[in-house]
Amino acid sequence: MLKIQENISLKDFTTFQIGGKAQYFVVAKTEEDLREAFAFIKSRKLPLFTLGGGSNILVSDHGYNGLVIKNEIKGIKFIDQANDKVILECGAGESLDDVVALSVIRNLSGLENLSGIPGTVGGAAVQNAGAYGVEIKDHLVSVGGLNSDNGKRFIFENIDCQYSYRDSLFKKNKKFVITTVTLELCKKPFFKTEYAGLKNKLANIEKVQASDIRKAVIQIREDKLPDWRKVGTAGSFFKNPIITSEYYEKLIAVFPNLPGFPETKGKTKVPLAWLLDNICNLKGHKEGKVGLYEKQPIVLVNLGQASAKDISDFAEKIIKIVKEKTGIEIMPEVEKI
Ligand SMILES: Cc1cc2nc3c(=O)[nH]c(=O)nc-3n(C[C@H](O)[C@H](O)[C@H](O)COP(=O)(O)OP(=O)(O)OC[C@H]3O[C@@H](n4cnc5c(N)ncnc54)[C@H](O)[C@@H]3O)c2cc1C
């Protein structure tokens, strides 16, 4: 029988270390657990929130009125293919970084740039987590799980997941609870090392291996990002804005050093950290219990005992300043619940 708990503080289940209580809370370790949880919400007409590692959410100070299901469905299976590929089937509750580490130990290429990203494989498949030129969608074959409306199994192929920059079908449609993620890795070296910082770190290595990239990425992350085990944060609070290339041209006429990365359909992605540092002069900006991390201003940090309201109010101010100074409307990456 599934143990559904009441009034459980969500604070310790998020890397921000913030949040009120869940009305109901349950840990699901199997699909059977999920089906029982679905029956519970159906009988009480409750909303559902699926929690992974809690590393990209901001939980309201008032908590969550409904059932929070913490997905701890595990399992990692490497399946050798006849070609140079290996299929990797993961339970959605596995730690993404553990899965990356295991694939690197086997010298498989594909996931190494994602080293050090907190959270679960399921959460990464929802967020289309990415770093240093790689997104999980680049190696994702399919996502499977249960539809909480009817308990039926679903499998979405990569193309059906509607992936784009930190976005997917699952962000808009919360009824899909992911239980498995299938990835495809390569036995041959097939690395992405164009990111400047990464390239520099690997410059003196003659024959780069997946483990070299993992080590370099972890070093870069340690230099640039706060340690979420010690500091409350959800990583990048905002998305890097994607603007029309026409507007980008106008901006570089005024700010000639503004970097820009071409996207499809006449759009350009600009690094928000650069805008915050160089145009908005917000480097290391702090207000009360909230601040922008000194080494990476796109990251908001809980300086100690901040409430969700403190974070939201601070984020709103940043959004307003960026709009005033650049004309760009920035969007949060972190999901508020
Ligand atoms: C220090 C730090 C650094 C970070 N660096 C990066 C980075 O480099 N790149 C990057 O992309 N992100 C980064 N992040 C953000 C975060 O780690 C990722 O977005 C991560 O993939 C979220 O996974 P999670 O399991 O913690 O998801 P959660 O935060 O628990 O949930 C995120 C969303 O996914 C949904 N969800 C989770 N599991 C399931 C499931 N099984 N079924 C259905 N829905 C589910 C939730 O409902 C929610 O909508 C960073 C965060 C921190 C704290």
The ligand as a Gaussian input file, in Angstrom:
#p B3LYP/6-31G(d) Opt

LIG

0 1
 C       23.574000      24.687000      -9.728000
 C       22.646000      24.357000     -10.882000
 C       23.165000      24.279000     -12.160000
 C       22.329000      23.966000     -13.238000
 N       22.859000      23.883000     -14.483000
 C       22.075000      23.581000     -15.530000
 C       22.626000      23.466000     -16.841000
 O       23.805000      23.598000     -17.067000
 N       21.758000      23.189000     -17.858000
 C       20.421000      22.999000     -17.658000
 O       19.708000      22.747000     -18.617000
 N       19.893000      23.093000     -16.422000
 C       20.670000      23.360000     -15.358000
 N       20.131000      23.467000     -14.110000
 C       18.673000      23.318000     -13.933000
 C       18.219000      21.881000     -13.595000
 O       19.256000      21.162000     -12.962000
 C       17.752000      21.106000     -14.831000
 O       16.699000      21.783000     -15.473000
 C       17.296000      19.687000     -14.477000
 O       17.224000      18.942000     -15.656000
 C       15.960000      19.622000     -13.746000
 O       15.758000      18.272000     -13.314000
 P       14.984000      17.947000     -11.969000
 O       14.864000      16.468000     -11.879000
 O       15.607000      18.611000     -10.814000
 O       13.564000      18.572000     -12.286000
 P       12.587000      19.344000     -11.267000
 O       13.170000      20.653000     -10.930000
 O       12.187000      18.454000     -10.168000
 O       11.341000      19.569000     -12.224000
 C       11.462000      20.365000     -13.378000
 C       10.209000      20.138000     -14.254000
 O       10.200000      18.790000     -14.718000
 C        9.002000      18.138000     -14.307000
 N        9.341000      16.734000     -14.022000
 C       10.385000      16.260000     -13.306000
 N       10.406000      14.917000     -13.347000
 C        9.336000      14.539000     -14.098000
 C        8.808000      13.286000     -14.515000
 N        9.367000      12.122000     -14.169000
 N        7.681000      13.269000     -15.275000
 C        7.090000      14.424000     -15.643000
 N        7.537000      15.637000     -15.290000
 C        8.655000      15.692000     -14.524000
 C        8.516000      18.910000     -13.106000
 O        7.118000      18.727000     -12.925000
 C        8.895000      20.321000     -13.508000
 O        7.954000      20.795000     -14.434000
 C       20.949000      23.750000     -13.011000
 C       20.431000      23.809000     -11.715000
 C       21.278000      24.099000     -10.657000
 C       20.714000      24.127000      -9.275000

